[in-house]
Amino acid sequence: VQLQASGGGLVQFGGSLKLSCAASGPTSTYYVMGWWRQAPGKNREFVSAITWTGGSTTYTDSVKGRFTISRDTTKKTMYLQMNSLKPEDTAVYYCAAAQHPIRVTSALEYTYWGQGTQVTVSS
């Protein structure tokens, strides 16, 4: 499975961006797809996850109400709509896929990772 993240960029405080993650390979190889982010000098942080078939979602508290994760199974693409962006959202955003995760918030559960896309929010 290969994952290709895109859609990052520079945006002002309060602005919006929509990230995309295109997946290749059979969808049976992953059950959950997620978004993670890593700011300079910080550990990689869980942002959101979605089950590929059922569409159940999970968010970290800091993005609830501002970010929306979704997927298009026909296009094998996952999205992250980010609204009301804040400077603390600045990070490299990664998409990842997990086969049979027990905890979707654990990076160890994810087998496949994309290359990352930079999101910068100016104040």
All heavy atoms as an XYZ file, in Angstrom:
942
protein
N       0.849     -1.189      0.000
C       0.000      0.000      0.000
C       0.884      1.238      0.000
O       1.825      1.330      0.799
C      -0.931      0.021      1.231
C      -1.705      1.329      1.282
C      -1.884     -1.160      1.190
N       0.578      2.155     -0.889
C       1.282      3.436     -0.908
C       0.281      4.551     -0.649
O      -0.834      4.525     -1.152
C       1.970      3.650     -2.255
C       3.152      2.715     -2.473
C       3.917      3.051     -3.738
O       3.333      3.452     -4.731
N       5.220      2.911     -3.689
N       0.712      5.539      0.143
C      -0.137      6.661      0.498
C       0.520      7.951      0.036
O       1.710      8.152      0.260
C      -0.364      6.701      2.011
C      -0.944      5.438      2.647
C      -0.987      5.570      4.161
C      -2.326      5.157      2.089
N      -0.270      8.820     -0.565
C       0.241     10.084     -1.080
C      -0.599     11.210     -0.508
O      -1.763     11.377     -0.884
C       0.169     10.100     -2.613
C       0.699     11.366     -3.253
C       2.201     11.455     -3.207
O       2.895     10.446     -3.309
N       2.719     12.648     -3.039
N      -0.001     11.984      0.390
C      -0.693     13.121      1.000
C      -0.445     14.396      0.205
O       0.656     14.588     -0.339
C      -0.227     13.306      2.435
N      -1.449     15.244      0.155
C      -1.316     16.515     -0.547
C      -2.288     17.527      0.040
O      -3.160     17.165      0.842
C      -1.581     16.327     -2.042
O      -2.906     15.874     -2.256
N      -2.139     18.781     -0.361
C      -3.086     19.808      0.044
C      -2.590     20.776      1.090
O      -3.296     21.721      1.458
N      -1.396     20.555      1.596
C      -0.859     21.470      2.586
C      -0.518     22.822      1.991
O      -0.552     23.008      0.764
N      -0.199     23.765      2.866
C       0.166     25.090      2.393
C       0.233     26.077      3.526
O       0.214     25.703      4.704
N       0.318     27.336      3.154
C       0.370     28.433      4.117
C      -0.998     29.100      4.158
O      -1.554     29.458      3.119
C       1.436     29.434      3.694
C       1.527     30.735      4.506
C       1.927     30.426      5.945
C       2.532     31.691      3.852
N      -1.518     29.272      5.356
C      -2.830     29.874      5.522
C      -2.807     30.780      6.740
O      -2.023     30.555      7.673
C      -3.913     28.777      5.657
C      -3.715     27.969      6.918
C      -5.305     29.352      5.569
N      -3.643     31.780      6.744
C      -3.711     32.686      7.884
C      -4.563     32.103      8.990
O      -5.384     31.205      8.782
C      -4.289     34.032      7.433
C      -3.348     34.839      6.562
C      -3.867     36.241      6.305
O      -5.085     36.480      6.261
N      -2.965     37.181      6.133
N      -4.367     32.633     10.182
C      -5.157     32.258     11.354
C      -6.644     32.356     11.010
O      -7.097     33.341     10.451
C      -4.819     33.200     12.512
C      -5.637     32.965     13.740
C      -5.253     32.011     14.668
C      -6.791     33.694     13.986
C      -6.000     31.795     15.822
C      -7.547     33.491     15.122
C      -7.151     32.536     16.041
N      -7.387     31.291     11.325
C      -8.815     31.266     11.034
C      -9.169     30.741      9.666
O     -10.357     30.577      9.346
N      -8.165     30.471      8.853
C      -8.408     29.990      7.501
C      -8.680     28.493      7.440
O      -8.780     27.817      8.471
N      -8.788     28.002      6.206
C      -9.128     26.601      5.989
C      -8.192     25.964      4.971
O      -7.664     26.645      4.086
C     -10.566     26.481      5.482
O     -11.495     26.973      6.413
N      -8.028     24.675      5.112
C      -7.303     23.857      4.145
C      -7.962     22.494      4.099
O      -8.550     22.045      5.095
C      -5.836     23.674      4.536
C      -4.841     24.788      4.246
C      -3.483     24.431      4.852
C      -4.714     25.052      2.764
N      -7.828     21.828      2.961
C      -8.326     20.460      2.848
C      -7.199     19.566      2.376
O      -6.651     19.763      1.293
C      -9.495     20.379      1.881
C     -10.148     18.987      1.843
C     -11.405     18.991      1.001
C     -12.126     17.653      1.074
N     -13.401     17.664      0.306
N      -6.846     18.614      3.204
C      -5.809     17.661      2.867
C      -6.424     16.429      2.210
O      -7.548     16.047      2.530
C      -5.032     17.232      4.110
C      -4.416     18.341      4.954
C      -3.630     17.726      6.116
C      -3.547     19.257      4.134
N      -5.671     15.831      1.325
C      -6.089     14.594      0.673
C      -5.017     13.539      0.857
O      -3.829     13.859      0.942
C      -6.319     14.823     -0.827
O      -7.339     15.769     -1.052
N      -5.442     12.296      0.894
C      -4.507     11.168      0.971
C      -5.000     10.101      0.008
O      -6.027      9.465      0.256
C      -4.425     10.629      2.383
S      -3.378      9.158      2.538
N      -4.271      9.936     -1.083
C      -4.636      8.938     -2.085
C      -3.924      7.632     -1.770
O      -2.711      7.615     -1.554
C      -4.257      9.434     -3.472
N      -4.677      6.554     -1.755
C      -4.124      5.245     -1.424
C      -4.105      4.347     -2.646
O      -4.995      4.399     -3.488
C      -4.946      4.604     -0.323
N      -3.072      3.545     -2.722
C      -3.009      2.536     -3.766
C      -2.991      1.169     -3.108
O      -2.676      1.048     -1.937
C      -1.750      2.723     -4.617
O      -0.599      2.531     -3.826
N      -3.310      0.149     -3.857
C      -3.344     -1.187     -3.293
C      -4.746     -1.581     -2.867
O      -5.638     -0.738     -2.792
N      -4.966     -2.827     -2.582
C      -6.300     -3.310     -2.221
C      -6.773     -2.739     -0.898
O      -6.012     -2.691      0.066
C      -6.115     -4.827     -2.158
C      -4.659     -5.019     -1.924
C      -3.965     -3.902     -2.615
N      -8.013     -2.331     -0.860
C      -8.550     -1.742      0.368
C      -8.674     -2.759      1.490
O      -8.807     -2.402      2.644
C      -9.916     -1.102      0.110
O     -10.787     -2.093     -0.461
C      -9.793      0.053     -0.859
N      -8.621     -4.034      1.145
C      -8.710     -5.060      2.179
C      -7.475     -5.087      3.068
O      -7.474     -5.695      4.122
C      -8.897     -6.434      1.523
O      -7.801     -6.726      0.673
N      -6.425     -4.395      2.635
C      -5.192     -4.407      3.429
C      -5.220     -3.391      4.560
O      -4.333     -3.383      5.396
C      -3.969     -4.128      2.544
O      -4.113     -2.846      1.944
C      -3.826     -5.193      1.468
N      -6.202     -2.514      4.596
C      -6.281     -1.570      5.693
C      -7.717     -1.394      6.153
O      -8.639     -1.360      5.358
C      -5.652     -0.218      5.339
C      -6.010      0.333      3.981
C      -7.110      1.150      3.817
C      -5.207      0.049      2.880
C      -7.432      1.660      2.568
C      -5.527      0.559      1.637
C      -6.639      1.358      1.482
O      -6.950      1.857      0.246
N      -7.880     -1.306      7.444
C      -9.201     -1.172      8.062
C      -9.454      0.253      8.529
O     -10.572      0.728      8.492
C      -9.298     -2.133      9.243
C     -10.599     -2.063      9.988
C     -11.778     -2.497      9.414
C     -10.630     -1.555     11.286
C     -12.966     -2.425     10.110
C     -11.823     -1.485     11.984
C     -12.984     -1.927     11.392
O     -14.164     -1.847     12.071
N      -8.404      0.916      8.956
C      -8.495      2.288      9.455
C      -7.463      3.143      8.749
O      -6.334      2.706      8.533
C      -8.254      2.340     10.976
C      -8.068      3.778     11.456
C      -9.386      1.670     11.724
N      -7.859      4.341      8.403
C      -6.897      5.323      7.922
C      -6.945      6.519      8.847
O      -7.988      6.848      9.414
C      -7.207      5.741      6.484
C      -6.962      4.641      5.473
S      -7.102      5.212      3.779
C      -5.646      6.224      3.624
N      -5.783      7.144      9.010
C      -5.722      8.252      9.955
C      -4.811      9.372      9.515
O      -4.007      9.216      8.587
N      -4.964     10.485     10.190
C      -4.093     11.651     10.015
C      -3.293     11.869     11.292
O      -3.853     11.827     12.404
C      -4.905     12.894      9.697
C      -5.500     12.904      8.325
C      -6.784     12.609      7.981
C      -4.824     13.237      7.111
N      -6.950     12.724      6.620
C      -5.760     13.106      6.061
C      -3.528     13.625      6.788
C      -5.441     13.355      4.726
C      -3.208     13.876      5.463
C      -4.156     13.738      4.452
N      -2.034     12.113     11.124
C      -1.122     12.426     12.208
C      -0.389     13.714     11.841
O      -0.353     14.098     10.672
C      -0.121     11.277     12.401
C      -0.766     10.035     12.909
C      -1.573      9.173     12.217
C      -0.670      9.520     14.225
N      -1.986      8.154     13.024
C      -1.443      8.329     14.267
C      -0.014      9.916     15.388
C      -1.571      7.563     15.420
C      -0.130      9.147     16.528
C      -0.900      7.987     16.539
N       0.190     14.348     12.854
C       0.960     15.554     12.575
C       2.165     15.622     13.499
O       2.157     15.072     14.597
C       0.109     16.813     12.710
C      -0.408     17.085     14.113
C      -1.366     18.273     14.089
N      -1.888     18.575     15.414
C      -2.828     19.472     15.661
N      -3.378     20.164     14.651
N      -3.233     19.703     16.907
N       3.194     16.305     13.011
C       4.409     16.477     13.801
C       4.916     17.890     13.625
O       5.264     18.294     12.507
C       5.480     15.463     13.397
C       6.694     15.475     14.297
C       7.575     14.264     14.101
O       7.504     13.573     13.079
N       8.401     13.973     15.084
N       4.936     18.605     14.726
C       5.466     19.961     14.740
C       6.955     19.902     15.058
O       7.426     18.928     15.662
C       4.723     20.800     15.771
N       7.708     20.932     14.684
C       9.148     20.928     14.953
C       9.445     20.739     16.437
O       8.861     21.409     17.288
C       9.586     22.316     14.482
C       8.591     22.696     13.449
C       7.286     22.117     13.918
N      10.318     19.786     16.735
C      10.718     19.551     18.105
C       9.713     18.784     18.939
O       9.917     18.613     20.150
N       8.655     18.313     18.321
C       7.624     17.589     19.064
C       7.447     16.189     18.504
O       7.840     15.889     17.382
C       6.306     18.355     19.013
C       6.330     19.693     19.742
C       4.947     20.303     19.823
C       4.960     21.584     20.619
N       3.595     22.172     20.745
N       6.817     15.337     19.297
C       6.509     13.985     18.851
C       5.343     13.998     17.861
O       4.552     14.935     17.824
C       6.143     13.105     20.043
C       7.312     12.857     20.965
O       8.462     12.837     20.532
N       7.015     12.681     22.243
N       5.286     12.944     17.081
C       4.158     12.798     16.165
C       2.881     12.647     16.992
O       2.843     11.903     17.975
C       4.375     11.590     15.252
C       3.423     11.540     14.074
C       3.883     10.540     13.042
N       5.156     10.954     12.423
C       5.674     10.362     11.344
N       5.020      9.342     10.771
N       6.831     10.767     10.857
N       1.832     13.334     16.556
C       0.587     13.414     17.324
C      -0.589     12.917     16.500
O      -0.720     13.279     15.322
C       0.364     14.875     17.727
C      -0.946     15.174     18.389
C      -1.219     16.662     18.531
O      -0.756     17.435     17.660
O      -1.897     17.048     19.493
N      -1.447     12.139     17.116
C      -2.651     11.682     16.459
C      -3.612     12.852     16.239
O      -3.813     13.679     17.134
C      -3.342     10.610     17.299
C      -4.717     10.244     16.821
C      -4.872      9.399     15.723
C      -5.846     10.740     17.445
C      -6.130      9.059     15.261
C      -7.120     10.403     16.996
C      -7.258      9.564     15.904
N      -4.225     12.911     15.067
C      -5.194     13.958     14.764
C      -6.595     13.366     14.610
O      -7.528     13.779     15.285
C      -4.810     14.714     13.475
C      -5.871     15.754     13.126
C      -3.447     15.368     13.617
N      -6.732     12.415     13.722
C      -8.056     11.868     13.432
C      -7.911     10.549     12.705
O      -6.887     10.284     12.079
C      -8.854     12.860     12.576
O     -10.168     12.390     12.343
N      -8.968      9.716     12.788
C      -8.969      8.437     12.091
C     -10.384      8.109     11.636
O     -11.364      8.598     12.205
C      -8.425      7.325     12.979
N     -10.467      7.263     10.627
C     -11.750      6.845     10.078
C     -11.668      5.385      9.654
O     -10.655      4.962      9.101
C     -12.151      7.756      8.894
C     -13.584      7.477      8.436
C     -11.167      7.639      7.733
C     -14.142      8.551      7.499
N     -12.705      4.634      9.940
C     -12.738      3.256      9.464
C     -13.124      3.270      7.994
O     -14.017      4.012      7.585
C     -13.736      2.402     10.250
O     -15.039      2.975     10.137
C     -13.343      2.335     11.721
N     -12.427      2.451      7.213
C     -12.573      2.541      5.771
C     -13.962      2.129      5.291
O     -14.546      2.740      4.411
C     -11.512      1.680      5.081
C     -11.418      1.954      3.622
C     -11.774      1.125      2.607
C     -10.969      3.177      3.017
N     -11.570      1.745      1.398
C     -11.072      2.994      1.624
C     -10.493      4.384      3.500
C     -10.712      3.998      0.713
C     -10.143      5.367      2.601
C     -10.250      5.176      1.233
N     -14.529      1.087      5.862
C     -15.820      0.610      5.392
C     -16.980      1.330      6.083
O     -17.878      1.840      5.418
C     -15.948     -0.903      5.614
O     -15.657     -1.200      6.977
C     -14.986     -1.669      4.719
N     -16.965      1.401      7.386
C     -18.091      1.974      8.114
C     -18.080      3.488      8.238
O     -19.126      4.109      8.445
N     -16.926      4.091      8.129
C     -16.837      5.540      8.228
C     -16.892      6.092      9.638
O     -17.124      7.288      9.827
N     -16.663      5.248     10.638
C     -16.634      5.750     12.006
C     -15.401      6.614     12.216
O     -14.325      6.285     11.713
C     -16.611      4.577     12.992
O     -17.796      3.826     12.880
N     -15.570      7.717     12.962
C     -14.487      8.686     13.093
C     -14.043      8.873     14.537
O     -14.827      8.669     15.478
C     -14.917     10.039     12.525
O     -16.068     10.505     13.230
C     -15.243      9.927     11.039
N     -12.804      9.269     14.685
C     -12.205      9.601     15.978
C     -11.376     10.856     15.785
O     -10.680     10.994     14.769
C     -11.305      8.460     16.480
O     -12.050      7.238     16.518
C     -10.771      8.748     17.875
N     -11.424     11.753     16.777
C     -10.654     12.991     16.715
C      -9.928     13.216     18.031
O     -10.437     12.876     19.101
C     -11.565     14.196     16.478
C     -12.309     14.187     15.167
C     -13.583     13.647     15.067
C     -11.733     14.737     14.013
C     -14.270     13.642     13.858
C     -12.418     14.749     12.806
C     -13.686     14.193     12.735
O     -14.357     14.188     11.549
N      -8.783     13.845     17.951
C      -8.163     14.316     19.162
C      -8.918     15.563     19.620
O      -9.522     16.284     18.804
C      -6.673     14.625     18.933
O      -6.039     14.821     20.175
C      -6.483     15.851     18.061
N      -8.916     15.807     20.924
C      -9.760     16.873     21.475
C      -9.467     18.245     20.865
O     -10.380     19.050     20.668
C      -9.576     16.942     22.988
C     -10.261     15.786     23.707
O     -11.098     15.109     23.079
O      -9.957     15.564     24.896
N      -8.215     18.513     20.570
C      -7.844     19.855     20.124
C      -8.394     20.222     18.744
O      -8.378     21.392     18.370
C      -6.326     20.012     20.131
O      -5.735     19.112     19.211
N      -8.857     19.253     17.984
C      -9.376     19.555     16.642
C     -10.875     19.306     16.517
O     -11.459     19.599     15.466
C      -8.630     18.763     15.542
C      -7.123     18.944     15.675
C      -9.006     17.290     15.561
N     -11.488     18.798     17.561
C     -12.929     18.520     17.503
C     -13.703     19.810     17.225
O     -13.438     20.847     17.828
C     -13.398     17.892     18.817
C     -13.015     16.438     18.974
C     -13.521     15.878     20.301
C     -13.126     14.425     20.459
N     -13.546     13.875     21.783
N     -14.641     19.711     16.301
C     -15.426     20.882     15.931
C     -14.777     21.751     14.878
O     -15.425     22.650     14.331
N     -13.501     21.519     14.592
C     -12.803     22.324     13.575
C     -12.393     21.477     12.367
O     -12.404     21.955     11.238
C     -11.556     22.962     14.180
C     -11.840     23.891     15.336
C     -10.579     24.661     15.750
N      -9.511     23.788     16.186
C      -8.288     23.771     15.652
N      -7.996     24.575     14.652
N      -7.359     22.959     16.134
N     -12.002     20.240     12.611
C     -11.542     19.352     11.545
C     -12.600     18.287     11.264
O     -13.299     17.830     12.171
C     -10.248     18.648     11.926
C      -9.046     19.530     12.029
C      -9.132     20.913     11.970
C      -7.781     18.967     12.184
C      -8.019     21.725     12.062
C      -6.638     19.749     12.279
C      -6.768     21.136     12.221
N     -12.692     17.885     10.017
C     -13.595     16.816      9.623
C     -12.866     15.836      8.725
O     -12.325     16.227      7.681
C     -14.821     17.364      8.879
O     -15.510     18.310      9.707
C     -15.790     16.228      8.538
N     -12.861     14.583      9.141
C     -12.239     13.533      8.335
C     -13.324     12.839      7.514
O     -14.463     12.675      7.972
C     -11.490     12.529      9.232
C     -10.603     11.593      8.403
C     -12.456     11.743     10.107
C      -9.673     10.727      9.263
N     -12.972     12.445      6.314
C     -13.913     11.739      5.448
C     -13.128     10.879      4.478
O     -11.902     10.976      4.398
C     -14.805     12.724      4.686
O     -14.037     13.545      3.841
N     -13.851     10.018      3.767
C     -13.179      9.204      2.750
C     -14.121      8.935      1.608
O     -15.326      8.920      1.767
C     -12.636      7.882      3.346
C     -13.633      6.697      3.394
C     -14.536      6.793      4.598
N     -15.353      5.605      4.730
C     -16.652      5.571      4.504
N     -17.298      6.671      4.122
N     -17.326      4.444      4.649
N     -13.538      8.737      0.447
C     -14.272      8.347     -0.755
C     -13.731      6.983     -1.154
O     -12.620      6.886     -1.676
C     -14.051      9.382     -1.861
C     -14.884      9.105     -3.098
O     -15.161      7.909     -3.377
O     -15.247     10.065     -3.786
N     -14.500      5.950     -0.893
C     -14.005      4.599     -1.138
C     -13.828      4.309     -2.624
O     -12.975      3.505     -2.993
C     -14.940      3.562     -0.520
O     -16.252      3.736     -1.054
C     -14.989      3.706      0.991
N     -14.603      4.972     -3.469
C     -14.463      4.725     -4.907
C     -13.165      5.319     -5.440
O     -12.571      4.801     -6.383
C     -15.650      5.302     -5.680
O     -15.691      6.725     -5.477
C     -16.954      4.680     -5.212
N     -12.720      6.412     -4.838
C     -11.470      7.049     -5.245
C     -10.297      6.603     -4.389
O      -9.165      7.034     -4.621
C     -11.609      8.570     -5.174
C     -12.636      9.147     -6.133
C     -12.684     10.669     -6.010
C     -13.681     11.264     -6.995
N     -13.767     12.739     -6.860
N     -10.559      5.787     -3.374
C      -9.507      5.354     -2.449
C      -8.773      6.569     -1.882
O      -7.532      6.593     -1.813
C      -8.525      4.405     -3.125
C      -9.098      3.040     -3.477
C      -8.004      2.124     -4.011
C      -8.533      0.760     -4.337
N      -7.471     -0.139     -4.842
N      -9.513      7.550     -1.483
C      -8.930      8.792     -0.999
C      -9.566      9.197      0.320
O     -10.781      9.116      0.491
C      -9.102      9.919     -2.040
O      -8.489      9.521     -3.268
C      -8.456     11.209     -1.561
N      -8.725      9.631      1.229
C      -9.160     10.144      2.526
C      -8.918     11.649      2.539
O      -7.974     12.133      1.900
C      -8.375      9.465      3.644
C      -8.650     10.001      5.022
S      -7.710      9.164      6.317
C      -6.030      9.633      5.891
N      -9.751     12.356      3.280
C      -9.639     13.811      3.330
C      -9.608     14.295      4.774
O     -10.091     13.624      5.673
C     -10.840     14.458      2.623
C     -11.032     14.007      1.204
C     -11.945     13.005      0.899
C     -10.299     14.577      0.163
C     -12.129     12.578     -0.409
C     -10.475     14.157     -1.143
C     -11.388     13.153     -1.422
O     -11.558     12.733     -2.720
N      -9.070     15.486      4.953
C      -9.143     16.169      6.236
C      -9.458     17.631      5.945
O      -8.594     18.369      5.476
C      -7.845     16.049      7.029
C      -7.912     16.606      8.442
C      -8.841     15.747      9.321
C      -6.516     16.674      9.072
N     -10.692     18.004      6.212
C     -11.092     19.397      6.088
C     -10.746     20.101      7.382
O     -11.233     19.716      8.445
C     -12.594     19.501      5.803
C     -13.107     20.915      5.735
C     -12.571     21.688      4.551
O     -12.569     21.198      3.425
N     -12.102     22.909      4.807
N      -9.908     21.114      7.281
C      -9.445     21.825      8.466
C      -9.948     23.260      8.403
O      -9.582     24.014      7.496
C      -7.918     21.799      8.529
C      -7.341     20.394      8.488
S      -5.547     20.357      8.725
C      -5.013     21.225      7.262
N     -10.779     23.616      9.358
C     -11.327     24.963      9.448
C     -10.840     25.640     10.725
O     -10.341     24.982     11.636
C     -12.849     24.922      9.435
C     -13.418     24.328      8.168
O     -12.839     24.462      7.088
N     -14.544     23.646      8.284
N     -11.016     26.926     10.787
C     -10.631     27.708     11.970
C      -9.217     27.363     12.415
O      -8.960     27.122     13.600
C     -11.619     27.460     13.111
O     -12.934     27.784     12.717
N      -8.317     27.353     11.476
C      -6.941     26.947     11.770
C      -6.250     27.928     12.701
O      -6.482     29.144     12.649
C      -6.164     26.799     10.478
C      -6.459     25.497      9.715
C      -5.997     25.594      8.265
C      -5.794     24.320     10.405
N      -5.404     27.368     13.544
C      -4.652     28.138     14.536
C      -3.158     27.926     14.310
O      -2.755     26.900     13.744
C      -5.021     27.657     15.944
C      -6.503     27.671     16.256
C      -6.756     27.049     17.614
C      -8.241     27.004     17.946
N      -8.493     26.397     19.269
N      -2.332     28.835     14.770
C      -0.875     28.650     14.626
C      -0.392     27.329     15.222
O       0.549     26.722     14.697
C      -0.295     29.850     15.368
C      -1.336     30.901     15.230
C      -2.650     30.162     15.302
N      -1.026     26.864     16.271
C      -0.617     25.597     16.892
C      -0.959     24.378     16.042
O      -0.567     23.257     16.373
C      -1.216     25.454     18.302
C      -2.703     25.675     18.383
C      -3.054     27.088     18.824
O      -2.428     28.058     18.325
O      -3.959     27.217     19.669
N      -1.694     24.573     14.960
C      -1.948     23.484     14.015
C      -0.791     23.319     13.026
O      -0.790     22.374     12.230
C      -3.242     23.732     13.239
C      -4.479     23.705     14.115
O      -4.568     22.819     14.985
O      -5.356     24.580     13.929
N       0.153     24.227     13.059
C       1.295     24.157     12.155
C       2.091     22.888     12.403
O       2.503     22.614     13.530
C       2.196     25.381     12.335
O       1.480     26.556     11.935
C       3.466     25.256     11.500
N       2.277     22.109     11.353
C       2.981     20.832     11.472
C       3.068     20.198     10.090
O       2.424     20.651      9.141
C       2.246     19.895     12.415
N       3.853     19.141     10.025
C       3.781     18.262      8.861
C       2.696     17.239      9.145
O       2.703     16.594     10.197
C       5.129     17.559      8.600
C       4.995     16.592      7.427
C       6.221     18.588      8.322
N       1.765     17.118      8.221
C       0.651     16.201      8.385
C       0.903     14.939      7.562
O       1.224     15.013      6.371
C      -0.649     16.866      7.952
C      -1.182     17.830      8.978
C      -0.523     19.032      9.239
C      -2.321     17.531      9.723
C      -0.991     19.910     10.200
C      -2.805     18.412     10.682
C      -2.138     19.592     10.925
O      -2.606     20.459     11.884
N       0.735     13.805      8.219
C       0.944     12.508      7.594
C      -0.357     11.719      7.565
O      -1.134     11.760      8.521
C       1.976     11.699      8.375
C       3.335     12.312      8.474
C       3.661     13.190      9.505
C       4.324     12.005      7.531
C       4.926     13.754      9.598
C       5.594     12.563      7.626
C       5.878     13.435      8.656
O       7.130     13.987      8.745
N      -0.559     10.993      6.489
C      -1.652     10.033      6.499
C      -1.065      8.640      6.694
O       0.100      8.384      6.353
C      -2.479     10.111      5.224
S      -1.606      9.832      3.667
N      -1.861      7.778      7.280
C      -1.391      6.438      7.617
C      -2.550      5.460      7.536
O      -3.720      5.852      7.630
C      -0.774      6.437      9.008
N      -2.205      4.195      7.389
C      -3.223      3.149      7.300
C      -2.869      2.003      8.238
O      -1.697      1.631      8.359
C      -3.344      2.638      5.870
N      -3.887      1.488      8.895
C      -3.700      0.387      9.836
C      -4.572     -0.787      9.419
O      -5.691     -0.594      8.949
C      -4.064      0.848     11.240
N      -4.074     -1.971      9.625
C      -4.811     -3.153      9.192
C      -5.848     -3.579     10.227
O      -7.023     -3.683      9.927
C      -3.834     -4.283      8.882
C      -2.980     -3.979      7.652
C      -1.973     -5.067      7.375
O      -1.050     -5.276      8.144
N      -2.137     -5.761      6.263
N      -5.420     -3.823     11.434
C      -6.346     -4.260     12.467
C      -5.963     -3.600     13.786
O      -5.498     -4.274     14.700
C      -6.332     -5.780     12.604
C      -6.738     -6.500     11.367
N      -8.037     -6.511     10.905
C      -6.002     -7.207     10.463
C      -8.094     -7.212      9.795
N      -6.880     -7.633      9.493
N      -6.160     -2.301     13.875
C      -5.709     -1.602     15.079
C      -6.583     -1.882     16.291
O      -7.790     -2.054     16.172
C      -5.818     -0.133     14.663
C      -6.927     -0.121     13.672
C      -6.812     -1.409     12.916
N      -5.932     -1.927     17.429
C      -6.666     -2.015     18.685
C      -6.943     -0.609     19.203
O      -8.024     -0.296     19.682
C      -5.870     -2.844     19.705
C      -5.705     -4.274     19.186
C      -6.553     -2.822     21.070
C      -4.830     -5.148     20.061
N      -5.917      0.229     19.102
C      -6.056      1.636     19.483
C      -5.687      2.507     18.285
O      -4.525      2.577     17.900
C      -5.171      1.974     20.666
C      -5.621      1.406     21.999
C      -4.881      2.066     23.158
N      -3.447      1.975     23.016
C      -2.622      3.005     23.215
N      -3.089      4.187     23.550
N      -1.323      2.842     23.092
N      -6.653      3.199     17.715
C      -6.379      4.005     16.523
C      -5.517      5.215     16.848
O      -4.978      5.850     15.949
C      -7.682      4.457     15.834
C      -8.484      3.270     15.365
C      -8.508      5.352     16.748
N      -5.382      5.521     18.151
C      -4.575      6.672     18.554
C      -3.117      6.308     18.797
O      -2.334      7.164     19.227
C      -5.164      7.316     19.818
O      -5.219      6.318     20.846
C      -6.551      7.868     19.572
N      -2.758      5.075     18.553
C      -1.375      4.643     18.735
C      -0.684      4.527     17.384
O      -1.129      3.789     16.504
C      -1.326      3.290     19.442
O      -0.008      2.769     19.430
N       0.422      5.233     17.233
C       1.157      5.203     15.972
C       1.683      3.806     15.652
O       1.864      3.455     14.481
C       2.309      6.201     16.021
N       1.921      3.016     16.681
C       2.451      1.665     16.484
C       1.470      0.772     15.735
O       1.869     -0.245     15.171
C       2.790      1.039     17.836
C       3.891      1.727     18.633
C       4.051      1.061     19.994
C       5.215      1.705     17.875
N       0.200      1.155     15.726
C      -0.809      0.335     15.067
C      -0.818      0.523     13.553
O      -1.422     -0.258     12.835
C      -2.198      0.690     15.620
C      -2.348      0.472     17.120
C      -2.625     -0.965     17.480
O      -2.552     -1.844     16.596
O      -2.936     -1.224     18.657
N      -0.177      1.566     13.083
C      -0.245      1.901     11.665
C       0.941      1.298     10.912
O       2.094      1.473     11.288
C      -0.290      3.420     11.482
C      -1.581      4.010     11.970
C      -1.797      4.257     13.323
C      -2.609      4.299     11.078
C      -2.997      4.774     13.772
C      -3.814      4.828     11.517
C      -3.998      5.059     12.865
O      -5.202      5.575     13.304
N       0.605      0.599      9.853
C       1.615     -0.103      9.074
C       2.164      0.741      7.931
O       3.344      0.656      7.592
C       1.014     -1.396      8.489
O       0.445     -2.172      9.544
C       2.070     -2.217      7.761
N       1.303      1.527      7.327
C       1.674      2.276      6.127
C       1.587      3.780      6.419
O       0.637      4.244      7.039
C       0.741      1.918      4.965
C       0.601      0.432      4.734
C      -0.526     -0.257      5.166
C       1.621     -0.278      4.096
C      -0.654     -1.621      4.962
C       1.498     -1.642      3.886
C       0.362     -2.308      4.318
O       0.248     -3.655      4.115
N       2.582      4.496      5.915
C       2.646      5.945      6.136
C       2.918      6.651      4.814
O       3.712      6.177      4.001
C       3.753      6.277      7.129
C       3.459      5.819      8.520
C       3.686      4.574      9.040
C       2.878      6.591      9.574
N       3.275      4.524     10.342
C       2.776      5.746     10.701
C       2.419      7.910      9.677
C       2.244      6.179     11.915
C       1.897      8.344     10.880
C       1.808      7.486     11.990
N       2.288      7.804      4.658
C       2.578      8.656      3.525
C       3.763      9.560      3.827
O       4.325      9.521      4.920
N       4.111     10.406      2.879
C       5.333     11.203      2.979
C       5.150     12.501      3.742
O       6.126     13.130      4.100
C       5.880     11.519      1.580
C       5.277     12.738      0.914
C       3.843     12.563      0.476
O       3.230     11.514      0.648
N       3.274     13.616     -0.089
N       3.947     12.944      4.023
C       3.721     14.171      4.769
C       3.517     15.387      3.891
O       4.089     15.489      2.799
N       2.700     16.301      4.374
C       2.470     17.567      3.687
C       2.484     18.677      4.738
O       1.904     18.535      5.815
C       1.153     17.543      2.891
O       0.996     18.757      2.155
C      -0.064     17.337      3.783
N       3.175     19.767      4.433
C       3.381     20.838      5.405
C       2.161     21.745      5.481
O       1.666     22.231      4.455
C       4.605     21.665      5.021
C       4.866     22.865      5.917
C       5.338     22.482      7.300
O       6.254     21.664      7.449
N       4.739     23.066      8.335
N       1.712     21.992      6.693
C       0.653     22.974      6.952
C       1.239     24.048      7.862
O       1.762     23.739      8.932
C      -0.567     22.320      7.626
C      -1.564     23.376      8.078
C      -1.229     21.325      6.673
N       1.162     25.282      7.414
C       1.674     26.404      8.188
C       0.564     27.428      8.366
O      -0.018     27.884      7.381
C       2.877     27.056      7.497
O       3.894     26.073      7.280
C       3.446     28.182      8.352
N       0.295     27.756      9.624
C      -0.749     28.731      9.932
C      -0.081     29.962     10.526
O       0.571     29.879     11.572
C      -1.780     28.164     10.910
C      -2.905     29.168     11.139
C      -2.336     26.843     10.384
N      -0.246     31.084      9.872
C       0.364     32.320     10.350
C      -0.610     33.071     11.255
O      -1.822     33.040     11.045
C       0.769     33.199      9.173
O      -0.369     33.584      8.428
N      -0.044     33.761     12.230
C      -0.884     34.502     13.196
C      -1.145     35.923     12.721
O      -0.570     36.383     11.764
C      -0.212     34.508     14.556
O       1.073     35.077     14.456
